[in-house]
Amino acid sequence: MKEVYSYQEISTDISQGENVAFTFHPIVHVALVRKSLESQAITATIEVYIGDECFGIFEQEYVSIQAVLNAFDLPDHVELFEIVEE
């Protein structure tokens, strides 16, 4: 079983160089754009946030929307997409 401590309990350990870890769940926003009407290729812009802080923005190209769904392990019937107005 893992032992969990509050910051007050381990602050001395941290200040003495002890390696500690905590779990914080990131939020990932993915924007999808099809490159052209002639191609099925999709460009995904992936933004990784923890709280209000953005830690990285990455672009990845996929051969199709199905490849995007597979990459993120998403079934095609899940209601999580929204249309972004430009």
N, C-alpha and C positions, 0 to 999 in steps of 0.2 A: 504494500500500500504506500502511495506517495504521502510524504509529509508536506503540509502547506503551512507557510508562515506569513505573518503580517510584516510590513516593511519595518516597523519598530523592532521586531524580533531579530531581523537580520541586517539592519543598517550597519552595524559594526563589521559584520562579515564582508559586506560590499565595500566598505571603506578600506578594508585590509586586503582587497584584491580577490576575494572569494568569487568564484563563478556561480551566479544564480540565474534563474530563468523564470519567466512568467508567461502565461498564455494570453494573447490578445487577438481576437478574431478580426481579420481585415475585411473590408468591404471592397468589392471589385465591380467597377462599372465597365461594361463592354459596349462600345458603339460599333455598329456594323454598317458598311457601305459597299454596295456592289460597284465595281470599277466601271463597268459599261454595260449597255443593254446587250451587246454582242457576247459578253463573257459571263460565265457563272462565278468567276473569282470574287471573293469577299475580302475586304480589308477590315480587320478588327482592331480598334484602338482600345487598349486595355489600361484602365487607370486603377491603381491600387491605393486604397486609403486605410488609415487607422485613425479613427476619430475624424477630425477635420483636416488632418495632415495627409497630403498626397505624397506617397513614397516613390512612385514611379509611373511613367507612362510608356507603354510599349505598343508597337504595331506588329501585327502578324497577318500574313496573307494566307487564306484558305482557298482551296479549289472550288468549294461550293458551300452553300448554307448547311448541307448535311454534314460536311466536315467540321463546321463550327459547332453544330449540335453534338457531334461525337466528341470533339475535343473538350467540351465542358460537361459532358455526360448529361445532356439535357434531352428528355423525350420531347417530341415535336408537339405534344398537346398541352404542355405546361404554359399557363398564362403568366408570363413574366416580361413580355416584350411591350414596349411603348413606342409610338411614333414620335420622333423629335422634330419639331418644326424648326426650320432654318430662318 
